[in-house]
Amino acid sequence: MNIIQFEDKPLAHYSYAIISNDEMAIVDPSRDPKPYYQLAEKHNAKIIAVFETHPHADFVSGHLQIHNETGAKIYVSKLVGANYMHETFDDGDTVKIGEVTCSAINSPGHSPDSITIIAEDAYKNYAMFSGDTLFIGDVGRPDLREKAGNMKAKREELAKSMYHTITHKFNHLPDATLVYPAHGAGSLCGKNMSKDASSTLGKERNENWAFKDLSEDQFVAHILKDQPFIPSYFGFNVDINKDGSENFQLCIAIPTFQFQIVDFFNDGALIVDTRSKADFDTNHIPKSINIIAETEDDKFETWLGSIVKPNEAFYLVIKSIEDRDKILYRIAKIGYEKQLIGLMTLGETNFEGVEVLNFNDFENHQDKYTIIDVRNKSEVEEGKIFQNAIAIPLHQLRDAEVEIPTDKPIVVHCAGGYRSAAGSSIISNITNKVTVFDLSDDVTKFQ
C-alpha cells in the first residue's frame, strides 16, 4: 500500500492519501482539494473514498467538495449525524481501496463520534489513521465538544472514553502498525505532541504516557490538566464540518479588493493587518489589529480564529497583491471567508504609525510602566518574566478593558514577539488614555 502524507504547517495538520491498484482514498482532507487531485493525476488513480475521522474543530475539511467533484463516497461514523451524503463507517465496517482493506474502529475520547481507520494490505501490513484520538506522544484533548456538534459530551465523560479507547480498542493490532495522526506538535488539539510526523504502535505503547499502567482516575486527571485554551472558532468549525463546507474556490473569489487605497472610512468593523511588525509600526489604518501572516511559521489561522469571533465582520490589510490568494486561502481554512468584507493594500498613503519604546528607560525604570503579559495561562504558571506584570492571555484581551490600568504607559510582551504585536495593537484600540508599547523580541533579553 502506498501512503502519502500531506502537511498544513500553520495548523500542524496532517492529511493522507492511500493508493492501491489505481484507486485512492483521502483521510481528513484540508479544505483545498487541489493537492489531492494533483496526486491522483500523477498516479493515474481514481479517488473513490474520503474518510473523516470526526468533525474537526481546528480546520474546515474539503470532504464534501471532493465528493461533489469526483463522486468519491464519504465515510464517517453514524454518530456524527452528518448532514451531507455519506456512508456510515463504524465498528466492523470495511471498504476496499484496490487491494487494501480499510476498516473502522469507534474510538471516542477526543470526540464522542471519532473513528480510527485501519488499513491492511495483502501482506498483513497495517496502518492506522488515528485522527485526533492517538497522537505521537499524546492523545487528543477531551474538552472541545461540550458546546458544539451533534453529540455534545462533557470533558470528564470523554476523558473516561479515551481511557477505555486506549486501553482496549487497539490491542489486536501488532506493534509494527504504522500510526498516522491528524495533527502534530503545534496543534491545539492536544498538549504535548511530538514533532515526529508518524510512529509505530509499538513505539507509542512504550513511550506514550497514555499507554502507561494508569488507573482510570489517574488517566483522567492527567489528560484534563493544563490543556491549552480553546480558540473562538473551534465550535464554529465543528458545525461547518458536520454540514460540509461550500466550494473553496468560489468562496475565496467573493471578497472585494482595493489596491493602494488613498483613504479609508471605518464603518466600525474590525481591521486585521497581516503585514510585518515593522510595516505595521511604520504605517497602518487607525484601529487595526496586527496579526502577522508573513510565513508558515506564523500561526495566523489560530490567532485570527482566537481574536476574531465567528461571524464577526472584518477587513484585511495585506502587503502586496502577490499575497492575496495565499491570505484568502489561510482565512478559508478556518471558514472565516464569509466574514471578510474586503481586503486592501495601503500603497504610499500615510495613516498613522506606532511610538517606539525607549528600551533603556524601560529596562531601568520598569515601575514607570504597566506591563501586560499576553502569554497563555500555562506559560505564566511556569514562571513570570516580569513579576509585576498583569497576565491577560491574548485571546481574552479584547474583552479585558476593565482589567487594564491606564495610569501609566503600557508595555505588552509575550515569549518571543509575535503575540505582543497583536496584543499591543488590541490594547491601543481599547484605550486612548496612555501610550501602548510592544516590547517585541526584546523580551528575550529578560529571559
N, C-alpha and C positions, 0 to 999 in steps of 0.2 A: 504494500500500500504506500502511496505517495502522499505525504502530508506537508503542506506548505503553510508557514506561519506568517501572518501579517501583523505589523506593529503600528499602532497610533501612539506615538511617543508622548504628546502632551497629556493624553488621558491614560497613559500606561495601559492601553487596551490591546489585547491580542485577539485576532480572529483567525480562522483556519479554512483551508480547502483540503478535502480528501479526494484524491483522484485514483480511479481504478478502471481499467478497460474502457477508456474514453468516456467515463461518466464521472461527474464531480458533485460533491456536496459542500456546502459552506456552513460553518459553525459560528454563530454570534457575529454576524457581519456588521461592519461600520455602515454609516448612512450612505456614503457614496459607493455605488456598486461597480464603478469603473475598474478598479484594480482586479476584481474577481472576474470580470468579463475579459480583461486582457490576458489573465492567466488561462482562462478557458480556451481562448483563441490560440494561445501559444501551444497548448497541449492537445488541441483539436478535441476538446471534451465538451460534453453536453451537461449543463447544470440541471440536475434533476431534483435536488433536495436542499432545503435550508433548515438547519437545526437551531432553535432558540432555547438555550438552557433555562431562561427565565426572562421576565420583563425587566430589562436593565434600567438602573437608576441614573447612571452617570453619562450615558450617551444615547442618542437616538439610533435605532437599528434600521438597516435598509431591507429587512426581510420581505416586506410587502411589495416594495418596488421590484425586487429581484423576482418575486413570484409573478407580478404583473408583466414583466418584460421577458421572462424566459419560460414561464409555465411551470417552474420548479414548485414542488409541494413544500409547504411549511410544516415542520413537525415541532410540536410544543405540547407540554403537559395539559391534560384536560383541566387541571386545577387552575390554570391561568384564566380560564373563561375568556379566551381571546375573541375579539370582535372582528376578525378577518378570516378569510378562507384558510382552513388549516386541517391537518390530520393530527389527531391526538396521539401522543407518544409517551407512554408510561411503562412502569414495570412489566417486563415480559414482551413488550412490543419490539419488533425488528423491522429493518428495511435494508435492502441490498443496494450497495453502490459498487457496480461492477462485481468484483469477486470479494468485496469487503462487506461483512455483515455489521450493521450498526444497531445497537440495542440501547434501551433506556433503563436508567435506574433513578427512581424517585429519590432525591437527596435533599430533603428540606433542611433548613438551618439558616442560610443567608436569606432565603425567602421560603414561604410555605409551598411554592409551586416550582421549585428548582428541580431540574433533572441533570444527570450526568450522562453523557453519550459515550458508550463503549464501542470502539471499532476493532474488529477481529478479522484478520486475513486467513487465507487457506493454510498458512504455516503456523498458526496459533500465536501470531504476534498480536499484542494488544496495545491499544492506545486509549486513554480516557480523556475526554474533553469535559473538564470539571466545572466550567462556568465560574461562578463566584462561590462555589462550595469549598473546594480544596485549592488553595494557592500553594506556591512554593515557599515553604517555611511558615505557613499560617493557614487560617481558614477564613471564610467570608464573615463579615460583621452581621449580627442578627438584629440590628436596631433600625432598619430602613423601611420596614413595612407596617409600621403602626398607624400610618396616616395615608397610605397610598396603595393602590392595587385592588384587584377583585377580592383577594383573600388577605384581610388585614390580620396581623398577629403581633402579640406583644413580644418584646425582645427576650424576656425570660423564657417564654414558650419556645421561641425559635432557637435560643441557646441550647435548650434541652434537646430539641430536634437535631441540632448539629452534633451534639454529643452522640446521639444514637446513630446518626448517619456515619460518622467517622468510626464508631465502634463496631458497627455491624454491616454496613452496606457494601464495603469493598473487600471483604475478607476472602472472597472466592477468586480474586484477581492475583496473578503472580507478581512477584517483586519486580520483574522486568517490564511491567506495564509502564508505558510512557505516559507522563502526566502533562497535559496541556491546559493551563488555566486561562481564564478570560482577562486576567489582569496581572501586572507585576508591580514592582516597587514604584511608589509614587501615586498609586491609586488610593482614593479614599474609601474603597470598598473593603479594605482590611487595614491592619495597623502595622504589621511587621513583616511585610512580604520581602522575599529575596529578590535580588537583581537578576537572578537566573530566569531565563525565559521558558525553561521546561525542566523536568526532573523525571525520576522513576518512582514508582510507588514504593519500592524497597527503600530508596533513599529517604523518602518522606516518613516512612514508618520508623526509620532510625533517628531522624533529625528533627522532624516537625513536632512542636510541642503538643499538638492536638492528638498525636498517637501515643503519647506517654501514658503510663499507668495512673490515670487520674480518676477520681470518683466523679459522678455527675455534678455534685456541688462544686468541687474544685474546678472542673472544666468550665462550668457556667460562670463562676466568679472570675476566672481568668479572661474569658472571652468578652465579658461585659466591661472589664476595667480598661480605662484610658482609650476608648475608641475615639477617633478624630471627629471633628464637627461634621454636621450634615449640611451640605450646601442647599440653598433655597430651591434649586432646580431638580433635585433628585426625585421627589414625588411626582413632579410635573412630567419627567421623562418616563417614569413607570407607566403613567396613564397614556402617554403617547404610544409607547411600545405595545401596550395592551390593545390599542386600536389599530396600530400600524400607521407609519408616517406617510406623508404625501411625497410626491416625486421630488427628489433632491434638486435636480437641475432646474425644474420650474420654480421652486421656492426661492432659490438664490438669484433668480432673474428679476425678482419683483422690486427690490428697494431702489428708490431714486438716487441719482448720483449727481453731485455738484463738484465741478473741477475748479480748483483755485478760487474759492469764494472770496468776495470782497467785503461782505458784511453778513451778519447772521442775526436773525430775530429769534430770541429764545422764547419759545411758547410755553416753557415750564417743564418740558420733557428733559430727561437725563441726557447728558452728553458724555460719551465714552471716547477718550482719546487713546489710541493704541500705539502711538509713537514712543520713541525712547524717552527716558527721563530728561536727557539733555535737550531734545527738541521741545518737549513739553515745557520745561522750565524757561526756555527762551521765548516761547510764544504759544499761547493757547487761548481758546474761546473761554470767557469767564464762566465759572460754574462747571467746568469739565472735571471728569474723574480720569486719572491716568492709569489705565490697566494695560500694561505693556504687552505687545504681541509681536516682538521682533523675531524670535527664534522658536524652535520646537521645545526648547528647554523652558520657555516661559509658560507657566500654567494658566494661560489666558482663558481657556474654556472654563476651568474650575472657578477662577475668580470672577469671571463675568457672571457665571451662574450662581455665585455666592453673594455678590454685591448687588446685582440687578435681580429683581424679583420676577418670577414667571408672569407673563402678560404685561409687564411694565414697559411702556414705550421708551425708546432711546434713539439718539442719533449716534453716529460713529464717525470719528476723525481718523483718517489713515495718512501715512506719509506720502504715498505715491500711487498713481493709477496701477502700477505693477503689483501692488498689494491687494487690490480689490477682490479678486476671485479667491485668493488664499484666505483672506479675513472672513469673507462671506461663508466659505466652507467651514471655518472654525466655529462660527456662530451657529450654523445649521447643524453641526454635530451635536449640540445640546438643545436643538429645537427652538432657538430664540430668533430665527429669521423673521417671523411674522411680527415681532415686536419692534423690529428695526424700521424707523420712519424713513431714514435716508442716511447716506454716507457722503463724506466730502474730503477734499484736500484743502489746505489753507493757503497755499501759494505764498505770496510776499506780503499779504495783509498782516499788519501788526494789531494784535488784540491785547493781550497782557502777558507779562512774564512773572517769574517767581523770585522773591527775595532770597538771596543766598545766605546760609548760616555762617556766622563768624565762628569757625571751629575752635580757635584758640580761646575765645571768650567762653564758649560753652564748656570746653574741657576744664577750664579753671574756675568757672562760676556756675556750676550746674544748678545751684539753688535759685538762680535767677530765672529758671525756665520750668515750665510744666512739661514733664516727659511722659509721652504716651507710648506704651509698648503694645504693638498690634499683632504680636505672635499668638499662636494658638495656646489654649489653656494648658495643654500637656507640656509645651515648651517652657512656659513660665514656671510651671511646677518643678521643672528640673533645675531652675535657678534664674533669678533676675539678673539682667545685665546692669541695670541701674536700680538701686534699692528703693529709691523714692519714686519710681515710675508707676503710673496708673495703667494697669493692664486691661485693655479692651480689644478682644480679637477682631481682626479686620472685617470678618463677615457680619459683625454686630455693630460696626462703627456708625453706620448711617442712622441708627436708632438710639444712639448713645449721647445725644447732645447735652442732656442734663447731667451726665457724669463727667463732663469735661470742663474744668475750671477755666476762666477767661481773665484771670488777674495778672497773668504773666505770658510772655511769648511761649509758644508751644513747639516742642521738638518731638517728632514722630520717628520711631525706629522699629525695625523687625530684626531678623537674624542676618540678613545679607544685603538688603536694599530694595529688592523687588516689591515687597508688600508695602514698605513705607512710602513708596511713590504713590501708590493708590491711597494709602491711609492719610497722608498729609493733604492730598487734594480733596479727599472727602471732608476732613475737618475744616479746611479752608472754605468749603461750601456751606457748612452748617454754623459757622461763626464768622463775623466780620469785626469782632471786638479787638482781636490781637493778631499778631503775625504768626503764621504757622510755617515751621521749617521741617525739611526732610533731612534726617541725619544720613540717609542713604548708606552706601557701603563703608562710610567712616565708622559705622557701628563695630566693624571688625577690630578696630583699634582698642576697643574696650573689652574684648572677649579673651 
